Amino acid sequence: QVQLVESGGGLVQTGGSLRLSCAPSGRTFRPYAMGWFRQAPGKGRSFVAAISWTRGTTDYADSVKGRFTISGDNAKNTVYLQMNSLKPEDTAVYSCAAQISSSYYNYDSPERYFYWGQGTQVTVSS
């Protein structure tokens, strides 16, 4: 069984920065891609960013472009999300996910991913 474990969340003021990490534990696997999603209070899950190991590409939601950067360590199957210039509307539970097989879903679709973490809370105060 594979578990994805997120860390790095917390409380930060508007304009501040946080760096989230996501690392797997358990059985070894080789993801095609990994992504970050978030869920704000009272809202559905939304795409934040993704990195494809097979294509060497990254994708971002329009709302975070220029502020967030996704990166990763392919050897460790670990992914990071550097979040700068945080805004109150970034407040959410952030979860990472891993794609383990080919998929016709887009990178911003939760259906593309198989393994999910429990999430880490990010709170941005105004």
Backbone torsions as a table, in degrees:
resi	resn	phi	psi	omega
1	GLN	NA	139.2	180.0
2	VAL	-106.8	136.4	172.2
3	GLN	-123.3	139.0	173.1
4	LEU	-104.2	130.2	-175.9
5	VAL	-120.0	118.5	178.4
6	GLU	-93.3	152.2	175.0
7	SER	-151.6	165.5	175.3
8	GLY	104.6	-4.5	178.6
9	GLY	-71.5	171.7	178.8
10	GLY	164.1	-165.4	179.6
11	LEU	-104.7	130.6	-179.2
12	VAL	-143.2	153.3	177.7
13	GLN	-81.4	159.8	175.9
14	THR	-53.6	133.2	-178.5
15	GLY	91.7	-9.4	-178.9
16	GLY	-80.5	-176.9	-177.3
17	SER	-131.9	152.4	172.2
18	LEU	-143.8	153.8	175.4
19	ARG	-125.6	117.0	178.1
20	LEU	-93.4	147.6	175.7
21	SER	-127.5	152.0	177.6
22	CYS	-141.0	120.2	-178.5
23	ALA	-130.1	144.8	179.9
24	PRO	-87.1	155.7	171.2
25	SER	-137.2	156.6	-179.4
26	GLY	98.2	-143.4	-174.7
27	ARG	-64.1	142.9	178.2
28	THR	-70.4	139.5	175.5
29	PHE	-149.7	162.7	-179.5
30	ARG	-121.2	100.0	-177.5
31	PRO	-73.8	146.9	172.2
32	TYR	-75.3	-37.5	-177.3
33	ALA	-157.8	161.4	174.4
34	MET	-135.4	148.5	-176.8
35	GLY	-139.6	165.9	174.0
36	TRP	-119.1	134.9	174.7
37	PHE	-127.0	161.8	176.8
38	ARG	-140.7	155.1	177.8
39	GLN	-135.3	113.4	178.0
40	ALA	-83.5	159.3	179.9
41	PRO	-55.7	127.2	177.2
42	GLY	77.4	6.9	-178.2
43	LYS	-124.5	167.2	178.1
44	GLY	-82.6	172.9	178.5
45	ARG	-69.9	137.4	179.2
46	SER	-132.4	150.2	-178.4
47	PHE	-72.9	141.2	175.9
48	VAL	-114.4	-57.7	-176.9
49	ALA	-162.5	158.9	178.2
50	ALA	-147.3	152.3	175.5
51	ILE	-130.8	131.9	180.0
52	SER	-103.6	120.4	176.6
53	TRP	-72.1	-34.1	-175.9
54	THR	-75.3	-33.5	-178.4
55	ARG	-102.3	-15.4	-177.6
56	GLY	67.8	34.2	-177.3
57	THR	-122.2	161.7	174.4
58	THR	-127.7	152.5	177.7
59	ASP	-134.6	147.1	-179.1
60	TYR	-136.3	148.9	169.1
61	ALA	-69.7	147.3	-179.0
62	ASP	-57.4	-33.2	-175.0
63	SER	-68.9	-16.3	-177.4
64	VAL	-118.1	-5.0	-179.7
65	LYS	-57.0	134.6	179.9
66	GLY	85.7	-12.5	179.4
67	ARG	-115.4	-36.3	-177.7
68	PHE	-107.9	148.2	176.5
69	THR	-135.1	126.0	176.6
70	ILE	-99.5	139.4	177.6
71	SER	-148.7	172.2	-178.2
72	GLY	-163.2	166.5	175.4
73	ASP	-115.2	103.5	-175.0
74	ASN	-62.4	-36.5	-178.4
75	ALA	-64.8	-30.7	-178.2
76	LYS	-103.3	-0.4	-176.3
77	ASN	53.8	35.7	-178.6
78	THR	-108.3	139.9	-179.5
79	VAL	-127.4	146.8	-178.0
80	TYR	-124.5	154.5	174.3
81	LEU	-134.2	105.9	176.2
82	GLN	-86.5	120.5	-176.4
83	MET	-116.4	115.8	179.5
84	ASN	-115.2	164.3	178.1
85	SER	49.2	48.6	-175.8
86	LEU	-66.2	146.3	-179.2
87	LYS	-121.5	157.8	177.4
88	PRO	-55.5	-33.2	-179.8
89	GLU	-71.4	-6.0	173.7
90	ASP	-83.7	-7.1	179.4
91	THR	-61.0	124.6	-176.1
92	ALA	-178.1	170.8	167.2
93	VAL	-90.7	123.5	-178.1
94	TYR	-101.4	128.4	-179.4
95	SER	-123.9	143.8	174.9
96	CYS	-102.0	159.6	-177.3
97	ALA	-147.0	154.8	-177.9
98	ALA	-127.8	134.0	174.2
99	GLN	-94.2	128.4	-174.9
100	ILE	-118.5	0.3	177.5
101	SER	-150.0	166.1	-179.5
102	SER	-63.3	148.7	-175.0
103	SER	-150.4	146.3	175.2
104	TYR	-93.9	-1.1	176.4
105	TYR	-76.3	150.0	177.4
106	ASN	-70.3	163.1	-179.1
107	TYR	-63.0	-23.5	-178.7
108	ASP	-90.4	7.0	-179.4
109	SER	-100.0	127.0	178.6
110	PRO	-59.3	-26.6	-178.1
111	GLU	-65.6	-15.3	179.7
112	ARG	-73.1	-20.4	-169.3
113	TYR	-107.5	148.2	-176.8
114	PHE	-107.5	-49.3	-179.7
115	TYR	-96.2	141.8	-179.7
116	TRP	-133.3	146.7	173.5
117	GLY	-89.5	172.2	-178.9
118	GLN	-79.0	-22.3	177.8
119	GLY	102.9	155.6	175.8
120	THR	-132.5	137.6	-175.3
121	GLN	-80.8	131.9	172.9
122	VAL	-120.1	123.2	179.7
123	THR	-124.4	124.1	-179.7
124	VAL	-112.5	118.1	-178.6
125	SER	-90.6	147.1	-179.0
126	SER	-90.3	NA	NA
